[in-house]
Structures are given as C-alpha cells and as structure tokens.
Amino acid sequence: MEIKNNTRRPVKVPLPGGKRLFLSPNGVGQIMPKDADHPPVKKLIDAGDIEIIGGGRTKGGGDLGGSGGVNPSQASGGSGNVRHTGDR
C-alpha cells in the first residue's frame, strides 16, 4: 500500500512496533495494509498530511521491470580485488 506526503515538510509516520516511516515533502512510501488502521496513521490521514494512493500488490506479481538475470559484473566474477585473510 502506497502513501504520499501532501505537505511541504518532511513527515515522520509512526508505525506499529515502534517503527517510523520518514517521508520527504511530496514523497511516496509503502506501508502494510494493516498499518493504515494504526491510530497515529489514521490521524495523519484524517488531517490530510498523508494520503493513501495505492492499494497493494497488483495481481500480476512482483515484477518490477528488471531483467531478473545476473548482473554482468556478477557473471564475470567481480573485480578480483577481494582480500582473503585468515587460515585457509
């Protein structure tokens, strides 16, 4: 579920479990659907400081547009400048 900061100042969104989501001005972040029922989050929504702009995941799955393959730098074995220490 996506939320958007509608203010011109950074906002700290208090989440359950003592966690916080920091949103920059006009920034967008993601929270769990159950977090939208948290009283401090509801208070920010009711005040108009933040708004819910997206539901959740789409039915298509979690493809974010990436190729899903191996990065070329990973495929070649890296740069080779890793220092191995300790007993071998």
Stockholm file with secondary structure:
# STOCKHOLM 1.0

chainA/1-88         MEIKNNTRRPVKVPLPGGKRLFLSPNGVGQIMPKDADHPPVKKLIDAGDIEIIGGGRTKGGGDLGGSGGVNPSQASGGSGNVRHTGDR
#=GR chainA/1-88 SS CEEEECSSSCEEEECGGGCEEEECTTCEEECCGGGGGSHHHHHHHHHTSEEEEECSCCTTCSCCSCCCSCCHHHHTTCCSCCCCCSCC
#=GC SS_cons        CEEEECSSSCEEEECGGGCEEEECTTCEEECCGGGGGSHHHHHHHHHTSEEEEECSCCTTCSCCSCCCSCCHHHHTTCCSCCCCCSCC
//
